[in-house]
Amino acid sequence: MAVHEHPHRSPGFHLPSLRRNWNTSAPESAVSARTGTHTARAYAFASLRLLTGFAFLWAFLDKTFGFGYATPSGKGWIDGGSPTMGFLSGVAAGPMESTFHSWAGDTWANWLFMAGLLGVGLALVGGFALRLAAVAGTAMMALMWIAEWPPAKHLSDGSASMSSNPFVDYHLIYAIVLIALALASAGDTLGAGKLWAKLPFVRTNGWLR
């Protein structure tokens, strides 16, 4: 009886699927990593949106009801207080100082300011109409930036302004945050952004997103 040798077969372990498994798992890992990064970014923007929205809503509620924080108890809007009198009458620098003084306490100024706080706050918390919120909020922040006028070293009475930065302050940062949230469609995560975008009047008017 003859023994036939098979020179192309070698004893030992064979790992024919090692390279194939590696080649197929590498793209899957890359896709998984990208998906994870995208999800983390979406939740980060959503968290920023919710916190910013709460800041606007809290300002509205405190000025309306006088919770005793920025607005003293009994001095709220519903108690006859003016949401704009204290801030606008206290403007002491900048090119619009006299203009802001003339606006302080006016009914139209109170309603417009409070409507802006409420509208921007609700849009951010709900995750809808972020483009409108960005435009309205940026306009508000720009006016408040001019009212505080960070570039001034001295106030109109000659005293030091105590400005910590000649350009960047929290109003500017809020404005940039609002714009970034709108551009990132931050309302699609933990918000009603996707449902809002499906509404017929929103689909035909992209600026309402």
C-alpha positions as CSV (number, residue, x, y, z in Angstrom):
1,M,0.0,0.0,0.0
2,A,1.5,3.3,-1.0
3,V,1.3,6.5,1.0
4,H,0.5,9.5,-1.1
5,E,1.9,12.8,0.2
6,H,0.1,16.1,-0.4
7,P,2.8,18.8,-0.5
8,H,0.4,21.7,-0.7
9,R,-1.3,20.7,2.6
10,S,0.6,21.5,5.8
11,P,-0.3,20.3,9.2
12,G,-1.2,22.7,12.0
13,F,-3.8,25.5,12.5
14,H,-5.3,27.2,9.5
15,L,-6.6,30.8,9.8
16,P,-8.0,31.4,6.4
17,S,-10.7,33.9,7.7
18,L,-8.3,36.2,9.7
19,R,-7.6,38.6,6.9
20,R,-11.1,38.6,5.6
21,N,-12.6,39.3,9.1
22,W,-10.1,42.1,9.6
23,N,-10.9,43.7,6.3
24,T,-14.6,43.6,6.9
25,S,-14.5,44.7,10.5
26,A,-12.2,47.7,9.9
27,P,-14.8,49.7,7.8
28,E,-17.5,48.7,10.2
29,S,-15.5,50.1,13.1
30,A,-14.9,53.3,11.2
31,V,-18.6,53.7,10.5
32,S,-19.4,52.9,14.1
33,A,-16.9,55.5,15.3
34,R,-18.3,58.2,12.9
35,T,-21.8,57.4,14.1
36,G,-20.8,57.6,17.7
37,T,-19.1,61.0,17.1
38,H,-22.1,62.3,15.2
39,T,-24.4,61.2,18.0
40,A,-22.2,62.7,20.7
41,R,-22.1,66.0,18.8
42,A,-25.9,66.0,18.3
43,Y,-26.5,65.5,22.0
44,A,-23.9,68.2,22.9
45,F,-25.6,70.7,20.7
46,A,-29.0,69.7,22.1
47,S,-27.8,70.2,25.6
48,L,-26.4,73.6,24.7
49,R,-29.7,74.5,23.1
50,L,-31.7,73.4,26.2
51,L,-29.5,75.3,28.6
52,T,-29.5,78.5,26.5
53,G,-33.3,78.2,26.1
54,F,-33.7,77.9,29.9
55,A,-31.6,81.1,30.3
56,F,-34.0,83.0,28.1
57,L,-37.1,81.5,29.6
58,W,-35.9,82.2,33.2
59,A,-35.2,85.8,32.4
60,F,-38.7,86.1,31.0
61,L,-40.3,84.4,34.1
62,D,-38.2,86.3,36.6
63,K,-39.0,89.7,35.0
64,T,-42.7,88.7,34.8
65,F,-43.3,87.4,38.2
66,G,-40.5,88.8,40.3
67,F,-39.0,85.7,41.8
68,G,-36.6,87.7,43.9
69,Y,-33.5,87.0,41.9
70,A,-32.7,89.7,39.2
71,T,-36.2,91.1,39.7
72,P,-37.2,91.9,43.3
73,S,-40.4,90.3,44.7
74,G,-43.4,92.5,44.0
75,K,-41.6,94.4,41.2
76,G,-42.5,91.9,38.4
77,W,-44.2,92.9,35.2
78,I,-47.5,91.6,36.5
79,D,-47.1,93.8,39.5
80,G,-46.8,96.9,37.4
81,G,-43.0,96.9,37.1
82,S,-41.2,97.6,33.9
83,P,-38.9,95.0,32.4
84,T,-36.8,97.6,30.5
85,M,-36.8,100.6,32.9
86,G,-33.9,99.5,35.1
87,F,-31.6,98.4,32.3
88,L,-32.2,101.1,29.7
89,S,-32.3,104.0,32.2
90,G,-29.0,102.8,33.6
91,V,-27.2,102.9,30.2
92,A,-24.2,105.2,30.9
93,A,-22.0,104.9,27.8
94,G,-22.1,104.3,24.1
95,P,-23.5,106.1,21.0
96,M,-27.2,105.2,21.8
97,E,-27.2,106.3,25.5
98,S,-29.8,109.0,25.1
99,T,-31.9,106.9,22.7
100,F,-32.0,104.0,25.2
101,H,-33.0,106.5,28.0
102,S,-35.9,107.6,25.9
103,W,-37.0,104.0,25.3
104,A,-36.8,103.0,29.0
105,G,-40.2,101.9,30.4
106,D,-42.1,102.5,27.1
107,T,-45.0,100.0,26.7
108,W,-43.8,99.0,23.2
109,A,-40.3,98.4,24.5
110,N,-41.5,96.3,27.4
111,W,-43.7,94.1,25.1
112,L,-41.1,93.7,22.4
113,F,-38.4,92.8,24.9
114,M,-40.5,90.3,26.8
115,A,-41.9,88.8,23.6
116,G,-38.3,88.3,22.4
117,L,-37.3,86.6,25.6
118,L,-40.3,84.3,25.6
119,G,-40.2,83.5,21.8
120,V,-36.5,82.7,21.8
121,G,-36.7,80.7,25.0
122,L,-39.6,78.6,23.8
123,A,-38.0,78.0,20.3
124,L,-34.8,76.8,21.9
125,V,-36.4,74.6,24.5
126,G,-38.8,73.1,21.9
127,G,-36.2,72.8,19.2
128,F,-38.2,74.5,16.5
129,A,-37.9,77.7,14.5
130,L,-34.2,78.0,15.4
131,R,-33.4,80.2,12.4
132,L,-36.0,82.8,13.5
133,A,-34.8,82.5,17.1
134,A,-31.2,83.1,15.9
135,V,-32.2,86.3,14.1
136,A,-34.4,87.6,16.9
137,G,-32.0,86.7,19.6
138,T,-28.9,88.1,17.8
139,A,-30.8,91.4,17.3
140,M,-31.6,91.5,21.0
141,M,-28.0,90.7,22.0
142,A,-26.6,93.3,19.6
143,L,-28.8,96.0,21.2
144,M,-27.9,94.9,24.7
145,W,-24.2,94.9,23.7
146,I,-24.5,98.4,22.4
147,A,-26.3,99.4,25.7
148,E,-23.5,98.1,27.8
149,W,-20.8,99.3,25.3
150,P,-17.8,97.2,26.3
151,P,-15.3,99.3,24.3
152,A,-15.8,102.2,26.7
153,K,-13.0,102.7,29.3
154,H,-15.0,105.4,31.0
155,L,-18.7,106.1,31.5
156,S,-20.3,109.3,30.5
157,D,-19.8,110.7,34.0
158,G,-16.0,110.0,33.7
159,S,-15.9,107.1,36.1
160,A,-14.2,103.8,35.1
161,S,-16.5,101.5,33.2
162,M,-14.8,98.4,34.6
163,S,-15.2,96.7,31.2
164,S,-13.4,93.4,31.3
165,N,-13.0,93.2,27.5
166,P,-13.3,95.8,24.8
167,F,-15.2,93.6,22.4
168,V,-16.2,90.1,23.7
169,D,-18.9,89.9,26.4
170,Y,-21.7,87.4,27.1
171,H,-24.1,89.1,24.7
172,L,-21.8,88.4,21.8
173,I,-21.3,84.8,22.9
174,Y,-25.0,84.2,23.2
175,A,-25.5,85.5,19.7
176,I,-22.8,83.2,18.3
177,V,-24.4,80.3,20.2
178,L,-27.8,81.0,18.7
179,I,-26.4,81.1,15.2
180,A,-24.4,77.9,15.7
181,L,-27.5,76.1,17.1
182,A,-29.5,77.1,14.0
183,L,-26.8,76.0,11.6
184,A,-26.3,72.7,13.4
185,S,-30.1,71.9,13.3
186,A,-29.8,71.4,17.0
187,G,-33.5,71.0,17.4
188,D,-33.5,67.6,15.6
189,T,-32.2,65.9,18.8
190,L,-34.2,66.1,22.0
191,G,-36.5,68.5,20.3
192,A,-39.3,69.0,17.8
193,G,-37.0,70.1,14.9
194,K,-37.8,67.2,12.6
195,L,-41.5,67.4,13.1
196,W,-41.4,71.2,12.7
197,A,-39.5,70.8,9.4
198,K,-42.2,68.5,8.0
199,L,-45.0,71.1,8.3
200,P,-46.2,72.3,4.9
201,F,-45.6,76.0,5.5
202,V,-42.2,75.3,6.9
203,R,-41.2,73.1,4.0
204,T,-42.1,75.9,1.5
205,N,-40.4,78.6,3.6
206,G,-37.0,77.3,4.7
207,W,-36.2,80.5,6.7
208,L,-38.8,79.3,9.2
209,R,-36.6,76.3,10.2
